[in-house]
Amino acid sequence: MFKWSRRVILLLLLSGGLWQVGEGSYIYAKAQLAQMLILDAWEEGIANRQSIKPWSWADTWPVARLMVPRLGIDQIVLAGDNGRALAFGPGHRFGTPLPGELGNSLIAGHRDTHFGFLKDLRIDDTILVQNQAGAIHVYVIDSYEVVDEGTPVFTVVGQSTLTLVTCYPFGTVIPGGPLRYVVMASVKDTEQVSVNLASF
């Protein structure tokens, strides 16, 4: 009887472990497929000069491409900074100008996925942002700080600026929290620059 119970317990534990591995593999595969579809939608949108949804039922679409050459970062920015968009990539806040336009463009991302690299940014680092017309705008980081979530990070400015926001502190397993990590960058050059995107 004891041997039979032991076998059942081992079988249940093995089944549970395989289910967890399978679930984790499914989520990873789904995330990888989503990234490929998002990149395809971005490239098709650039070629056709229009917004393309990555899949037919998506409630978001690519609006910009964000690159940090020093860190090898290359991400597609999606429309909206709600939870559904942020699950697949950084999101541009509706109501703020798109990157490259006059004013303060706000982009948010999760600290444990797409915006985990914010902690490694330094003053004077270069951020490249490609807009939907294919032009690449160069931003240089001016500042970064930790603020309370109630602190306004969106300010109206007379030039093109970029604000990147994520939750703080980095590396915690508790979601959300009252603090935000904010990186501010100003436009350096509003002209199109030549960048080899294949190098990212």
VOBA-754392 format. One record per residue: residue number from 0; residue in three letters; x, y, z of N, C-alpha, C in turn. Coordinates in steps of 0.05 Angstrom, whole numbers, padded with zeros to 5 digits. Layout:
R;NUM;ALA;X;Y;Z;X;Y;Z;X;Y;Z
...
//
This chain:
R;0;MET;00017;-00024;00000;00000;00000;00000;00017;00025;00000
R;1;PHE;00039;00025;00017;00056;00048;00019;00071;00053;-00008
R;2;LYS;00080;00031;-00021;00093;00033;-00047;00075;00045;-00068
R;3;TRP;00050;00035;-00068;00030;00046;-00087;00026;00075;-00083
R;4;SER;00023;00084;-00058;00018;00112;-00051;00042;00129;-00060
R;5;ARG;00066;00118;-00055;00090;00132;-00063;00092;00136;-00093
R;6;ARG;00084;00115;-00107;00084;00117;-00137;00064;00138;-00146
R;7;VAL;00041;00138;-00134;00020;00158;-00142;00030;00186;-00137
R;8;ILE;00042;00190;-00114;00053;00216;-00107;00075;00225;-00126
R;9;LEU;00093;00206;-00132;00114;00212;-00151;00103;00219;-00179
R;10;LEU;00082;00203;-00187;00070;00208;-00213;00056;00236;-00214
R;11;LEU;00043;00242;-00192;00029;00268;-00190;00050;00291;-00191
R;12;LEU;00072;00288;-00176;00093;00308;-00176;00105;00311;-00203
R;13;LEU;00111;00289;-00217;00122;00289;-00243;00103;00303;-00263
R;14;SER;00077;00296;-00261;00057;00308;-00279;00055;00338;-00274
R;15;GLY;00055;00346;-00249;00054;00374;-00243;00079;00389;-00253
R;16;GLY;00102;00377;-00250;00127;00389;-00260;00127;00392;-00290
R;17;LEU;00118;00371;-00305;00116;00372;-00334;00096;00393;-00343
R;18;TRP;00073;00395;-00328;00053;00415;-00335;00065;00443;-00332
R;19;GLN;00080;00448;-00310;00093;00474;-00306;00113;00481;-00328
R;20;VAL;00129;00461;-00335;00149;00465;-00357;00135;00471;-00383
R;21;GLY;00114;00456;-00388;00098;00460;-00413;00085;00487;-00413
R;22;GLU;00074;00495;-00391;00061;00522;-00390;00081;00544;-00394
R;23;GLY;00105;00541;-00381;00126;00561;-00385;00136;00562;-00413
R;24;SER;00139;00539;-00426;00148;00538;-00454;00127;00550;-00472
R;25;TYR;00101;00546;-00466;00080;00557;-00483;00080;00588;-00481
R;26;ILE;00083;00598;-00457;00083;00627;-00453;00108;00639;-00467
R;27;TYR;00131;00626;-00465;00155;00636;-00478;00151;00636;-00508
R;28;ALA;00141;00614;-00519;00137;00611;-00548;00117;00632;-00558
R;29;LYS;00096;00637;-00542;00076;00657;-00549;00088;00685;-00550
R;30;ALA;00105;00691;-00530;00118;00717;-00529;00137;00721;-00553
R;31;GLN;00152;00700;-00560;00170;00701;-00583;00155;00705;-00609
R;32;LEU;00133;00691;-00612;00116;00694;-00636;00105;00722;-00637
R;33;ALA;00095;00732;-00615;00084;00759;-00614;00105;00780;-00623
R;34;GLN;00130;00777;-00613;00151;00796;-00621;00157;00795;-00651
R;35;MET;00156;00771;-00663;00160;00768;-00692;00138;00782;-00707
R;36;LEU;00113;00778;-00698;00090;00790;-00711;00090;00821;-00708
R;37;ILE;00099;00830;-00685;00101;00859;-00681;00122;00871;-00699
R;38;LEU;00145;00859;-00701;00166;00869;-00719;00157;00868;-00748
R;39;ASP;00144;00847;-00756;00133;00845;-00783;00113;00868;-00789
R;40;ALA;00096;00873;-00769;00076;00895;-00772;00090;00922;-00774
R;41;TRP;00111;00926;-00758;00126;00951;-00759;00139;00954;-00787
R;42;GLU;00152;00934;-00797;00165;00936;-00823;00145;00940;-00845
R;43;GLU;00122;00927;-00844;00102;00930;-00864;00090;00958;-00863
R;44;GLY;00086;00968;-00838;00076;00996;-00835;00095;01017;-00846
R;45;ILE;00121;01013;-00841;00141;01031;-00852;00140;01031;-00883
R;46;ALA;00138;01007;-00894;00138;01004;-00924;00113;01017;-00936
R;47;ASN;00090;01014;-00922;00065;01023;-00933;00056;01050;-00922
R;48;ARG;00072;01061;-00903;00065;01087;-00891;00038;01087;-00878
R;49;GLN;00032;01066;-00862;00007;01064;-00848;00010;01046;-00823
R;50;SER;-00007;01049;-00804;-00006;01032;-00780;-00018;01005;-00787
R;51;ILE;-00004;00984;-00778;-00012;00956;-00783;-00013;00942;-00756
R;52;LYS;-00036;00929;-00751;-00039;00913;-00727;-00023;00887;-00730
R;53;PRO;-00009;00878;-00708;00007;00854;-00711;-00010;00828;-00714
R;54;TRP;-00034;00828;-00704;-00053;00807;-00709;-00081;00819;-00710
R;55;SER;-00100;00806;-00723;-00125;00819;-00729;-00141;00829;-00705
R;56;TRP;-00139;00815;-00682;-00154;00823;-00659;-00139;00840;-00639
R;57;ALA;-00115;00848;-00647;-00098;00865;-00629;-00112;00892;-00625
R;58;ASP;-00110;00903;-00601;-00120;00930;-00595;-00097;00950;-00593
R;59;THR;-00074;00943;-00604;-00051;00960;-00605;-00036;00956;-00632
R;60;TRP;-00018;00973;-00637;-00002;00971;-00662;00024;00986;-00658
R;61;PRO;00045;00979;-00674;00071;00992;-00671;00070;01022;-00679
R;62;VAL;00082;01039;-00663;00083;01067;-00669;00111;01078;-00671
R;63;ALA;00131;01064;-00661;00159;01073;-00662;00178;01050;-00657
R;64;ARG;00203;01054;-00663;00224;01035;-00657;00245;01049;-00640
R;65;LEU;00251;01038;-00616;00269;01051;-00597;00294;01034;-00595
R;66;MET;00317;01048;-00599;00343;01034;-00599;00363;01049;-00581
R;67;VAL;00378;01034;-00566;00400;01045;-00549;00426;01031;-00558
R;68;PRO;00441;01043;-00575;00465;01030;-00587;00484;01019;-00566
R;69;ARG;00490;01034;-00545;00510;01025;-00526;00502;00999;-00512
R;70;LEU;00476;00995;-00508;00467;00971;-00495;00456;00949;-00514
R;71;GLY;00456;00955;-00540;00445;00936;-00559;00415;00932;-00557
R;72;ILE;00401;00952;-00548;00372;00951;-00545;00358;00958;-00571
R;73;ASP;00339;00943;-00579;00323;00948;-00603;00295;00938;-00597
R;74;GLN;00276;00956;-00593;00249;00949;-00586;00228;00964;-00602
R;75;ILE;00206;00951;-00608;00184;00964;-00621;00165;00975;-00600
R;76;VAL;00158;01001;-00602;00140;01014;-00583;00112;01011;-00594
R;77;LEU;00093;01003;-00576;00065;00999;-00584;00048;01023;-00576
R;78;ALA;00025;01025;-00588;00006;01046;-00582;-00008;01040;-00555
R;79;GLY;-00007;01059;-00537;-00020;01056;-00511;-00001;01045;-00490
R;80;ASP;-00005;01054;-00465;00011;01043;-00443;-00006;01029;-00423
R;81;ASN;-00027;01016;-00432;-00043;00999;-00414;-00031;00972;-00411
R;82;GLY;-00042;00956;-00393;-00030;00930;-00388;-00030;00911;-00412
R;83;ARG;-00050;00913;-00429;-00050;00895;-00452;-00028;00901;-00471
R;84;ALA;-00022;00926;-00476;00000;00933;-00494;00027;00927;-00481
R;85;LEU;00030;00934;-00455;00056;00931;-00441;00063;00901;-00438
R;86;ALA;00044;00883;-00441;00051;00855;-00440;00069;00847;-00463
R;87;PHE;00067;00862;-00485;00082;00855;-00510;00105;00874;-00516
R;88;GLY;00107;00896;-00502;00129;00915;-00508;00125;00941;-00494
R;89;PRO;00143;00960;-00497;00139;00986;-00486;00116;01000;-00500
R;90;GLY;00101;01018;-00486;00078;01030;-00497;00079;01061;-00496
R;91;HIS;00070;01073;-00518;00069;01102;-00520;00043;01112;-00508
R;92;ARG;00044;01131;-00490;00020;01142;-00477;00004;01158;-00497
R;93;PHE;-00021;01150;-00500;-00039;01166;-00517;-00041;01194;-00506
R;94;GLY;-00043;01214;-00523;-00046;01242;-00515;-00019;01256;-00513
R;95;THR;00003;01241;-00515;00029;01254;-00516;00039;01252;-00545
R;96;PRO;00056;01271;-00554;00066;01270;-00582;00081;01244;-00587
R;97;LEU;00080;01236;-00612;00097;01213;-00619;00126;01222;-00619
R;98;PRO;00145;01203;-00614;00173;01210;-00615;00180;01224;-00641
R;99;GLY;00196;01246;-00638;00204;01262;-00661;00187;01286;-00665
R;100;GLU;00162;01286;-00654;00145;01309;-00656;00151;01329;-00634
R;101;LEU;00142;01353;-00637;00146;01374;-00617;00131;01367;-00592
R;102;GLY;00144;01369;-00569;00132;01363;-00544;00145;01339;-00530
R;103;ASN;00132;01331;-00508;00143;01310;-00491;00129;01283;-00497
R;104;SER;00144;01265;-00509;00133;01238;-00515;00139;01219;-00492
R;105;LEU;00118;01207;-00481;00121;01190;-00458;00118;01160;-00466
R;106;ILE;00137;01144;-00459;00137;01115;-00465;00141;01101;-00438
R;107;ALA;00124;01081;-00433;00126;01065;-00408;00132;01036;-00415
R;108;GLY;00143;01022;-00396;00149;00994;-00400;00153;00980;-00373
R;109;HIS;00151;00954;-00372;00154;00938;-00347;00184;00936;-00340
R;110;ARG;00190;00940;-00315;00217;00939;-00305;00230;00911;-00306
R;111;ASP;00213;00890;-00306;00224;00863;-00306;00225;00851;-00334
R;112;THR;00217;00866;-00354;00219;00856;-00382;00231;00877;-00399
R;113;HIS;00215;00891;-00416;00226;00908;-00436;00241;00933;-00426
R;114;PHE;00233;00944;-00403;00247;00967;-00393;00266;00962;-00370
R;115;GLY;00274;00937;-00367;00294;00930;-00347;00321;00944;-00352
R;116;PHE;00326;00951;-00378;00351;00963;-00385;00354;00992;-00375
R;117;LEU;00331;01004;-00367;00333;01033;-00359;00353;01037;-00336
R;118;LYS;00356;01017;-00319;00375;01020;-00297;00404;01022;-00306
R;119;ASP;00409;01014;-00331;00437;01015;-00341;00442;01040;-00358
R;120;LEU;00422;01056;-00362;00427;01081;-00377;00443;01101;-00362
R;121;ARG;00458;01118;-00376;00474;01139;-00363;00468;01166;-00376
R;122;ILE;00476;01187;-00362;00474;01214;-00374;00491;01214;-00399
R;123;ASP;00481;01227;-00419;00493;01230;-00446;00492;01205;-00463
R;124;ASP;00479;01184;-00454;00474;01161;-00472;00456;01170;-00495
R;125;THR;00459;01157;-00518;00443;01163;-00541;00420;01143;-00544
R;126;ILE;00397;01154;-00549;00373;01138;-00555;00364;01145;-00583
R;127;LEU;00361;01126;-00600;00351;01130;-00627;00322;01121;-00629
R;128;VAL;00305;01138;-00641;00277;01131;-00644;00269;01134;-00673
R;129;GLN;00260;01112;-00685;00251;01113;-00713;00220;01118;-00712
R;130;ASN;00211;01137;-00728;00182;01142;-00729;00170;01126;-00752
R;131;GLN;00143;01129;-00755;00129;01113;-00775;00135;01121;-00803
R;132;ALA;00147;01145;-00807;00155;01153;-00833;00183;01142;-00841
R;133;GLY;00196;01129;-00821;00223;01117;-00826;00245;01135;-00817
R;134;ALA;00240;01160;-00809;00261;01179;-00800;00270;01170;-00772
R;135;ILE;00296;01173;-00767;00307;01166;-00741;00316;01192;-00727
R;136;HIS;00306;01196;-00703;00312;01219;-00687;00331;01211;-00664
R;137;VAL;00350;01229;-00659;00371;01223;-00639;00364;01239;-00613
R;138;TYR;00363;01225;-00591;00358;01237;-00565;00383;01231;-00547
R;139;VAL;00388;01250;-00529;00410;01246;-00510;00399;01249;-00482
R;140;ILE;00406;01230;-00464;00395;01229;-00437;00406;01253;-00421
R;141;ASP;00387;01268;-00409;00394;01291;-00392;00393;01284;-00363
R;142;SER;00374;01267;-00355;00371;01261;-00326;00356;01235;-00322
R;143;TYR;00358;01225;-00298;00342;01202;-00289;00338;01205;-00260
R;144;GLU;00314;01197;-00250;00308;01200;-00222;00286;01181;-00214
R;145;VAL;00284;01176;-00188;00263;01160;-00176;00242;01180;-00164
R;146;VAL;00217;01176;-00172;00196;01194;-00162;00173;01177;-00151
R;147;ASP;00156;01190;-00136;00131;01177;-00126;00112;01175;-00150
R;148;GLU;00095;01154;-00150;00078;01150;-00173;00058;01174;-00177
R;149;GLY;00053;01189;-00157;00035;01212;-00160;00049;01237;-00172
R;150;THR;00075;01236;-00174;00090;01259;-00185;00086;01261;-00215
R;151;PRO;00077;01284;-00225;00073;01287;-00254;00100;01284;-00269
R;152;VAL;00101;01266;-00289;00126;01263;-00304;00121;01274;-00332
R;153;PHE;00096;01281;-00338;00091;01292;-00365;00089;01323;-00363
R;154;THR;00107;01336;-00375;00107;01365;-00376;00107;01374;-00405
R;155;VAL;00093;01396;-00410;00092;01407;-00437;00117;01423;-00442
R;156;VAL;00131;01417;-00463;00156;01431;-00469;00156;01441;-00497
R;157;GLY;00173;01460;-00503;00174;01472;-00530;00193;01459;-00549
R;158;GLN;00204;01436;-00541;00221;01421;-00560;00214;01392;-00558
R;159;SER;00226;01376;-00575;00221;01347;-00575;00236;01334;-00552
R;160;THR;00223;01323;-00533;00236;01308;-00512;00223;01280;-00509
R;161;LEU;00238;01263;-00495;00229;01235;-00492;00230;01229;-00462
R;162;THR;00209;01217;-00452;00208;01209;-00424;00202;01179;-00423
R;163;LEU;00220;01164;-00411;00217;01135;-00407;00211;01130;-00378
R;164;VAL;00190;01113;-00373;00181;01109;-00345;00177;01079;-00340
R;165;THR;00186;01070;-00317;00180;01043;-00308;00177;01043;-00278
R;166;CYS;00167;01021;-00267;00165;01018;-00238;00192;01015;-00225
R;167;TYR;00194;01021;-00199;00219;01020;-00185;00213;01008;-00157
R;168;PRO;00230;00993;-00145;00258;00987;-00153;00259;00964;-00173
R;169;PHE;00282;00961;-00186;00287;00940;-00205;00292;00914;-00189
R;170;GLY;00286;00891;-00201;00293;00866;-00189;00274;00856;-00167
R;171;THR;00252;00869;-00162;00234;00860;-00141;00213;00841;-00153
R;172;VAL;00203;00823;-00137;00183;00804;-00147;00155;00814;-00142
R;173;ILE;00152;00836;-00127;00126;00847;-00121;00118;00866;-00143
R;174;PRO;00096;00862;-00157;00088;00879;-00179;00080;00907;-00169
R;175;GLY;00083;00926;-00188;00074;00953;-00182;00091;00967;-00161
R;176;GLY;00077;00980;-00142;00091;00995;-00121;00088;01025;-00126
R;177;PRO;00095;01041;-00106;00090;01070;-00107;00112;01086;-00121
R;178;LEU;00134;01074;-00129;00156;01090;-00141;00158;01085;-00171
R;179;ARG;00168;01105;-00185;00173;01104;-00213;00202;01113;-00219
R;180;TYR;00214;01100;-00239;00241;01108;-00248;00236;01122;-00274
R;181;VAL;00246;01147;-00276;00240;01165;-00299;00266;01173;-00312
R;182;VAL;00268;01169;-00338;00291;01178;-00354;00282;01199;-00373
R;183;MET;00296;01222;-00373;00289;01244;-00391;00311;01248;-00412
R;184;ALA;00303;01251;-00437;00323;01256;-00458;00313;01278;-00477
R;185;SER;00331;01294;-00487;00324;01316;-00506;00334;01309;-00533
R;186;VAL;00320;01319;-00553;00327;01314;-00581;00353;01327;-00587
R;187;LYS;00371;01313;-00600;00396;01325;-00608;00395;01333;-00638
R;188;ASP;00381;01317;-00654;00380;01322;-00682;00354;01313;-00693
R;189;THR;00339;01332;-00704;00312;01324;-00715;00314;01316;-00744
R;190;GLU;00338;01317;-00755;00340;01308;-00783;00344;01278;-00784
R;191;GLN;00337;01266;-00806;00341;01237;-00809;00371;01231;-00809
R;192;VAL;00378;01210;-00794;00406;01202;-00793;00409;01175;-00805
R;193;SER;00433;01169;-00814;00438;01143;-00826;00447;01123;-00805
R;194;VAL;00431;01102;-00801;00437;01082;-00781;00433;01055;-00794
R;195;ASN;00451;01037;-00789;00449;01010;-00800;00432;00994;-00780
R;196;LEU;00406;00992;-00786;00387;00978;-00768;00394;00948;-00767
R;197;ALA;00407;00937;-00787;00414;00909;-00786;00434;00902;-00764
R;198;SER;00448;00923;-00754;00468;00918;-00733;00455;00915;-00706
R;199;PHE;00430;00919;-00703;00417;00916;-00677;00406;00888;-00674
//
